[in-house]
Amino acid sequence: MEILIAVALTGLVASLTLAPVVYAVRQVVETEEAYSDEAALRRTALFMAQDMAAGLRLARVTMRVIAHETLGGGNDDTLIVASAAPAKQNMAVGSVVYRLARRSFMNDDTIPGLYRWVLPGVLPDAVKPGELEEKDGQLAVPYVTALKLSVYRSSDWISNYEGKLPLAVRITLYRGEERGEYVFSFPL
């Protein structure tokens, strides 16, 4: 009987000392996961801003933002920037497009998320974002569920835009419960 009581007390003490360790490890894992999501969103927004800043400022239309709301009120905006990025791959200058791709019945093998297309020889005002196929784009960050873009003009933030590089752009990315909002300003 004494041995059973000693084993039971040892088990009780071990479980009481192990519980805080398990809790601490769980908190560290959750913090790392949250940071990696936020860091991925921040890096993606920065990459988008770099594409905008390096845009062809001599083009008639340097940038287009096409606002689109999905069913349920989510945002599914599209960013199109005149860019010299294709020239880095020995192609004609053209456009860079950012748009969400979602999994559907027609494309269930597509990884949902934010995609980036490089379109040599096509300026922003000629891009038809609805005709872009995910297989031709690059997955910028997976599992982004919404993209909202706002352009600062004069004294107001607007959703639809076509023209030269604006004073500032606000990029809001959603990935599950994670939300990142980033504002980038551009010198005149």
Secondary structure, DSSP 8 states (H G I E B T S, - for coil): -HHHHHHHHHHHHHHHHHHHHHHHHHHHHHHHHHHHHHHHHHHHHHHHHHHHHTB-TTSS--EEEE--B-TTS-BB-EEEEEESGGGGGTS--EEEEEEEE---STTTTS--EEEEEEEET--GGG--GGG--GGGSEEEEET--EEEEEEEETTEEES-EEES--SEEEEEEEETTEEEEEEEE---
